Amino acid sequence: MFKNLFKKNVNVNYHTTQELEASYQFKTYFNEANKFFVQSYYECSPVAIATNLVADAIANLQLTAIDRKKEYNSEAKIITKLQTVNLNQTFYEFIFELVVYNIITGNAFIDVNKIGDEFQLILRKPQNISIGNALESGKARTILYTTDDTVEYNYVGDDYQSKDGKILLHFKNSNISTIDEQFGVSCLAPAQLEISQYLNASIHNNSIIINQCKPSLGFFVENDMPSDDLIASVTDTMKKISGNRNSGKPFVFFGKARVEKFSESIKDMDFGSLKKATANKIFQCLKIPLPLLNEDTMTFSNFSSAQIAFYDNCVLPQAKKILDFLNHKLLPILGEEEYKLAIDPASINALEQRKIELSTAYSQTGSLTINEIRRMLGYEAIENGDTIYQPQNLIPVGRDRYTEDNRDKPSDKAFFINLMLSQKEYSEEQIQKLAKKYFG
C-alpha cells in the first residue's frame, strides 16, 4: 500500500531547515496519492459510504439565484441552463461527481466549452491530469489532460485555455506542503494510514478465506551448516508465501525442516475494532456526525440533531465553497452579471425541525410578529399579521388593578372616591355607597 504520500522521499529521519527550503519539484507523489485514494473509494467501504453520503446531500440541494438585493429567484435563466450542464449529465450528476473527485483526490477540473450563448461543462478525471512545467510564480505553464489524445491547456491571463478556446477551471483543496502545490490534498489524507490498515486487514481476511482458512506456517531448517543454495531456496520460498494476499496459502519445501505455526488469529489481531476505528476516523475527516453512520452511537433521540450538525458542519460549508468558486470563476465566463448562484436554506428539509423550534421560541417570547415568524418558516405574510399581540390581562410589574396600593395611578373607583372626599359634600359612608353603586 502507499504510505506517507505527501512527504518527500529523503534518506534522513528528521526534517531540517535546509530540507524544507529545498527547491520544488513537480514530479512527486500526486499520481500515487490519486491511485491510493481512488483505490480506497472502491475497496474501503467506509470511504465510499461517507463520500457518497456527502456528495448526494450536496447534489440534492435546491440551487437558486440571488440578485444584488439578496432576493432569491429559482427561475432565473442561469438556473435553467445549468440543469443540463452537458449532453450526458444532469446538474445533480455533475455536482455529485465533482464532490466525489474533490473529496477523494482533493481536485476537480472543469472543461468549459462556450459557443455563443450555449455552453457545456465537462469534468476531467484528476487521474489523467499532469503538469508540463512551472512558472516562477509557482503556477503551471501548461496542464495536460491525457486519455487517447492529449489536450494541452496553456496559462493565459488568469485561466488555462486550450487551442480550440476551451477553458479549464481547477477547483481544489488547500495544500500547505511544498510538494505538488498545484494540486489540492485529499480530504481523506489525515486518515491515510488508517485506510491503509483497513485495506490490508480486508486483503488479509479475504486471503484467509481464499486459501481455505489455513493459518500461516513457519519452518526451521534442521541443518547446522546450510548451503548457500539451501538458504537461497528457503528465502525464495518465504518471499513467495508472505504478504497479505498469500495469508493461509500452503507451500511445499524439499528438505529437512521443522514446521511451526506462529501467526496470530484473526481475533487476536482484532480486525473488527480496527475497521470500526478506521470508519470513525474517515467520518471525522469529512465532518460527518457518527450517529448518522455508526450504529453503536445511533439513537432515535440524537439522529435528528446529528442531521442538523451534518448540514451545518459538512454539507453547507462544502456547498458554499463550490458555489463561491462557480460564482467567481464560471459565471464571468458565461457572461452572467445579474445573479449569483446560491442555496435557499428554507428548501432543506433536514433543517425544518430547528426552524420550528426557533420560531416557537420567538412566538412564546412575543418579540416577533406573526408575519415575521411565518417568514422564518417559509410561508407568505397574512393580512393584519404585522402586529405584536399580548394577552389582555398583562400589566406592568408593581401595578394592581383591584386595590389602591402598589399603584402609580389610582383606578377609576379610587379616583371617584378621592374626588368626592375632596368636595366634602358627602360623608364617607355616602361616598362608599355611591362608589359601590357605580363601580361595584
C-alpha positions in Angstrom: 0.0 0.0 0.0 1.0 3.6 -0.4 2.2 5.3 2.7 3.3 8.9 3.5 2.1 10.1 0.1 2.7 13.8 0.9 6.2 13.5 2.3 9.5 14.0 0.5 11.4 10.8 -0.4 14.6 11.5 1.6 17.1 9.3 3.3 17.1 11.1 6.7 14.9 10.5 9.7 14.3 14.2 10.6 13.3 17.3 8.7 15.9 20.0 8.6 15.6 23.7 7.7 17.7 23.1 4.6 15.3 20.3 3.5 12.2 22.4 4.0 13.7 25.1 1.8 14.7 22.7 -1.0 13.6 23.6 -4.5 10.1 22.5 -5.5 9.9 19.6 -8.0 6.8 18.8 -10.0 7.4 15.1 -10.4 6.4 13.9 -6.9 3.6 11.9 -5.4 0.4 13.4 -6.7 -0.3 10.4 -9.1 0.5 7.9 -6.4 -1.9 9.7 -4.0 -4.6 9.7 -6.6 -4.1 6.0 -7.2 -4.3 5.2 -3.5 -7.4 7.2 -2.6 -9.2 6.1 -5.8 -8.4 2.6 -4.8 -9.7 3.2 -1.3 -13.0 4.5 -2.8 -13.6 1.2 -4.5 -12.1 -1.2 -1.8 -12.7 0.6 1.5 -16.4 0.6 2.1 -16.5 3.5 4.7 -14.7 5.7 2.2 -17.4 5.1 -0.4 -20.3 5.3 2.0 -19.1 8.6 3.6 -18.1 10.2 0.3 -21.4 9.2 -1.4 -23.4 10.5 1.5 -21.8 13.9 1.3 -22.0 14.1 -2.5 -25.6 13.1 -2.6 -26.6 15.6 0.1 -24.8 18.5 -1.7 -26.1 17.5 -5.2 -29.7 17.4 -3.8 -29.6 20.9 -2.5 -32.0 23.2 -4.4 -30.0 25.6 -6.5 -31.3 29.1 -6.9 -30.1 32.5 -8.0 -29.8 35.6 -5.8 -29.6 39.2 -7.1 -27.9 42.2 -5.6 -31.0 42.9 -3.4 -30.5 39.4 -1.8 -33.7 38.2 -3.3 -34.0 34.6 -4.5 -35.1 33.7 -8.0 -35.2 30.0 -8.8 -36.5 30.7 -12.3 -33.5 32.8 -13.5 -32.1 32.0 -16.9 -28.8 30.8 -15.5 -30.6 28.2 -13.3 -32.5 26.8 -16.3 -29.3 26.5 -18.3 -27.4 24.7 -15.6 -30.0 22.0 -15.3 -28.3 20.2 -18.2 -24.6 21.1 -18.0 -23.7 18.8 -20.9 -25.3 16.2 -23.2 -24.6 13.3 -20.9 -25.2 14.6 -17.4 -27.8 16.4 -15.3 -26.8 19.1 -12.9 -27.2 16.6 -10.0 -24.9 14.1 -11.6 -22.4 16.8 -12.4 -22.3 18.1 -8.8 -22.2 14.6 -7.4 -19.2 13.6 -9.5 -17.5 16.9 -8.7 -17.8 16.4 -5.0 -16.6 12.8 -5.2 -13.5 13.9 -7.1 -12.9 16.8 -4.7 -13.1 14.5 -1.6 -11.1 11.6 -3.0 -8.4 13.4 -4.9 -8.6 17.0 -3.5 -9.2 18.3 -7.0 -11.9 18.8 -9.7 -11.1 20.0 -13.2 -14.0 21.6 -15.2 -13.6 22.0 -19.0 -15.8 24.9 -20.1 -16.8 25.0 -23.8 -18.7 28.2 -24.6 -20.1 28.8 -28.0 -22.3 31.9 -28.2 -25.0 31.8 -25.5 -24.6 28.0 -25.2 -22.1 26.2 -23.1 -21.1 22.7 -21.9 -19.3 21.8 -18.6 -17.4 18.6 -18.6 -15.4 17.1 -15.7 -11.9 15.9 -16.4 -10.6 13.0 -14.4 -7.9 14.2 -12.0 -6.1 10.8 -12.6 -5.4 11.9 -16.2 -4.1 15.4 -15.3 -0.4 16.2 -15.3 1.6 19.4 -15.2 4.0 20.3 -18.1 6.3 22.8 -16.4 6.2 25.7 -14.0 6.4 29.4 -14.0 8.4 31.4 -11.4 5.1 32.4 -9.7 4.5 28.7 -9.0 1.7 28.5 -11.5 1.9 25.7 -14.0 2.7 26.9 -17.5 0.7 24.1 -19.0 -1.8 21.5 -17.8 -2.0 18.3 -19.8 -5.1 16.0 -19.9 -4.2 12.7 -21.3 -6.6 9.9 -22.5 -6.4 8.6 -26.0 -5.3 12.1 -27.1 -3.6 14.7 -25.0 -5.2 18.1 -24.6 -2.9 20.9 -23.6 -4.2 23.9 -21.6 -1.8 26.9 -21.5 -1.8 29.5 -18.8 -3.2 32.8 -20.4 -4.1 35.6 -18.1 -5.9 34.0 -15.1 -7.2 31.0 -17.0 -5.9 27.8 -18.6 -7.0 27.7 -22.3 -6.8 25.1 -25.0 -6.0 25.8 -28.6 -9.7 25.5 -29.6 -10.7 28.1 -27.0 -11.9 25.8 -24.2 -11.1 26.9 -20.6 -10.0 24.6 -17.8 -11.2 25.6 -14.3 -9.4 24.0 -11.3 -11.3 23.6 -8.1 -9.0 22.3 -5.3 -8.5 21.9 -1.6 -5.7 23.7 0.2 -2.2 22.3 0.1 0.3 23.7 2.6 3.2 21.5 1.7 5.9 22.3 -0.8 5.1 19.2 -2.8 2.7 19.2 -5.8 1.5 22.6 -4.7 -0.5 22.9 -7.9 -2.8 20.1 -6.7 -5.2 20.0 -3.7 -4.8 17.4 -1.0 -7.5 14.7 -0.5 -10.0 15.3 2.3 -9.1 11.8 3.5 -5.3 12.5 3.7 -5.4 12.6 7.6 -6.8 9.1 7.6 -4.3 7.8 5.1 -2.7 5.3 7.5 -6.0 4.1 8.9 -7.3 3.4 5.4 -4.1 1.5 4.5 -4.6 -0.6 7.6 -8.2 -1.2 6.7 -7.3 -2.3 3.2 -4.6 -4.6 4.4 -6.9 -6.1 7.0 -9.5 -6.8 4.3 -7.0 -8.3 2.0 -5.6 -10.5 4.8 -9.1 -11.8 5.8 -10.1 -12.4 2.2 -6.9 -14.3 1.5 -7.5 -16.5 4.6 -10.9 -17.5 3.0 -9.5 -17.9 -0.5 -6.6 -20.0 0.9 -9.1 -22.4 2.7 -8.7 -20.6 6.1 -5.4 -22.4 6.8 -3.1 -20.4 9.1 0.3 -19.2 8.0 3.2 -21.5 8.8 6.8 -21.0 9.7 9.6 -23.6 9.2 13.1 -24.1 10.5 15.8 -26.0 8.6 17.4 -28.6 10.7 20.9 -28.3 9.3 23.8 -26.9 11.2 25.6 -25.8 8.1 23.1 -25.0 5.4 24.5 -24.4 1.9 24.1 -21.1 0.1 21.7 -22.8 -2.3 19.6 -24.1 0.6 19.5 -20.6 2.2 18.5 -19.1 -1.2 15.8 -21.7 -1.6 14.3 -21.0 1.8 14.4 -17.3 1.3 12.7 -17.6 -2.1 10.0 -19.8 -0.6 9.4 -17.4 2.3 9.0 -14.5 -0.1 6.5 -16.4 -2.3 4.2 -17.3 0.7 4.5 -14.0 2.6 2.3 -11.0 2.4 -1.4 -10.2 2.8 -2.5 -11.8 -0.5 -0.7 -15.1 0.5 -2.2 -15.4 4.0 -3.0 -19.0 4.8 -1.5 -20.3 1.5 0.2 -23.8 1.9 3.6 -24.4 0.5 6.0 -27.3 -0.4 9.6 -27.4 0.7 12.0 -30.2 -0.1 14.5 -30.6 2.7 14.7 -31.5 6.4 12.8 -28.8 8.2 10.6 -28.2 11.3 7.2 -26.6 10.5 5.7 -24.4 13.2 2.6 -22.2 13.4 3.4 -18.8 14.8 0.8 -16.4 13.3 -1.9 -14.6 15.4 -5.5 -15.5 15.0 -8.0 -13.1 13.4 -9.5 -12.5 16.8 -6.1 -11.7 18.3 -5.4 -9.1 15.6 -8.9 -7.6 16.4 -9.7 -6.6 12.8 -13.3 -5.7 13.8 -12.1 -3.0 16.2 -9.6 -1.8 13.7 -12.2 -1.4 11.0 -14.6 0.4 13.3 -11.9 2.8 14.3 -10.9 3.4 10.7 -14.6 4.1 9.7 -14.9 6.6 12.6 -11.7 8.4 11.5 -13.0 8.7 7.9 -16.3 10.1 9.1 -14.5 12.6 11.3 -12.3 13.7 8.4 -15.4 14.6 6.4 -17.2 16.1 9.5 -20.0 13.6 9.4 -21.6 13.1 12.8 -21.1 9.5 14.0 -24.8 8.8 14.8 -25.6 9.1 11.1 -23.4 6.1 10.1 -22.2 4.3 13.2 -24.9 2.1 14.7 -23.1 2.0 18.0 -23.7 5.7 18.6 -27.0 5.9 16.7 -30.2 6.5 18.8 -33.6 7.9 17.9 -33.1 10.9 20.1 -29.7 12.0 18.7 -30.4 11.3 15.0 -32.3 14.5 14.3 -29.6 16.7 16.0 -26.9 14.7 14.1 -28.6 15.6 10.8 -28.6 19.3 11.7 -24.9 19.1 12.6 -24.2 17.2 9.3 -25.7 20.1 7.3 -24.2 22.8 9.5 -20.6 21.5 9.6 -20.2 19.4 6.4 -22.8 19.9 3.6 -23.5 23.6 3.7 -19.8 24.7 4.1 -18.7 22.5 1.2 -21.6 23.6 -0.9 -20.8 27.3 -0.2 -17.2 26.6 -1.2 -18.3 25.1 -4.5 -20.8 27.9 -5.3 -18.2 30.6 -4.4 -15.9 29.0 -6.9 -18.5 28.8 -9.6 -19.6 32.4 -9.0 -16.1 33.7 -9.1 -14.7 31.6 -12.0 -17.6 30.2 -14.1 -20.3 32.9 -14.2 -17.9 35.7 -15.6 -17.0 33.3 -18.4 -20.7 32.7 -19.1 -21.4 36.5 -19.1 -23.7 36.3 -16.1 -23.6 39.6 -14.1 -27.1 39.9 -12.6 -27.2 36.8 -10.5 -25.1 34.7 -8.2 -25.7 31.0 -7.5 -26.9 30.3 -4.0 -28.7 27.7 -1.8 -32.0 28.7 -0.2 -31.8 27.3 3.4 -35.6 27.2 3.5 -35.5 24.3 1.0 -33.5 22.0 3.2 -36.0 19.6 4.9 -33.4 18.3 7.4 -33.3 21.8 9.0 -37.1 22.2 9.3 -37.2 20.9 12.9 -34.7 23.5 14.0 -36.7 26.3 12.3 -39.9 25.1 14.0 -38.2 25.1 17.4 -36.7 28.5 16.9 -40.0 30.0 15.6 -41.8 28.5 18.6 -39.4 30.1 21.0 -39.7 33.5 19.3 -43.5 33.1 19.4 -43.6 32.5 23.1 -41.4 35.5 23.9 -43.8 37.8 22.0 -40.9 39.7 20.4 -41.8 39.0 16.7 -45.0 39.5 14.7 -46.9 36.6 13.2 -45.6 37.5 9.7 -42.0 37.6 10.9 -42.5 34.1 12.3 -44.2 32.9 9.1 -41.3 34.2 7.0 -38.9 32.2 9.2 -40.9 29.1 8.3 -41.0 30.0 4.6 -44.7 31.0 4.4 -46.2 34.1 2.9 -47.4 37.0 5.0 -51.0 37.3 6.0 -53.3 40.4 6.5 -53.0 42.0 9.9 -50.0 39.8 10.7 -47.6 42.7 11.4 -48.9 43.5 14.9 -47.4 42.1 18.0 -50.2 40.7 20.3 -50.0 40.3 24.0 -52.6 38.8 26.5 -55.0 41.5 27.7 -54.5 40.7 31.4 -50.8 41.6 31.3 -50.0 44.7 33.3 -46.6 46.3 34.3 -44.8 44.9 37.3 -45.8 46.6 40.5 -49.3 47.5 39.2 -52.6 46.2 40.7 -55.9 46.8 39.0 -58.0 45.9 42.0 -56.5 47.7 45.1 -55.5 51.2 45.7 -52.0 50.4 46.9 -48.9 49.4 44.8 -50.1 51.8 42.0 -48.6 54.9 40.4 -52.2 55.8 39.3 -55.5 55.0 41.0 -58.2 53.0 39.3 -61.5 54.7 38.3 -63.2 53.7 41.5 -60.4 55.1 43.7 -60.3 58.3 41.6 -64.1 58.7 42.2 -63.7 58.2 46.0 -60.8 60.8 46.2 -62.8 63.3 44.1 -65.9 63.0 46.3 -63.9 63.3 49.5 -62.2 66.4 48.3 -65.5 68.2 47.8 -66.6 67.5 51.4 -70.3 67.5 50.5 -70.9 63.8 51.3 -69.9 61.7 54.3 -67.5 58.8 53.8 -70.4 56.3 54.3 -72.4 58.0 51.5 -69.4 58.1 49.2 -68.7 54.4 49.7 -72.4 53.6 48.9 -72.1 55.6 45.7 -68.8 54.0 44.7 -70.3 50.6 45.3 -73.4 51.5 43.2 -71.4 52.8 40.2 -68.3 50.6 40.3 -69.4 47.5 42.3 
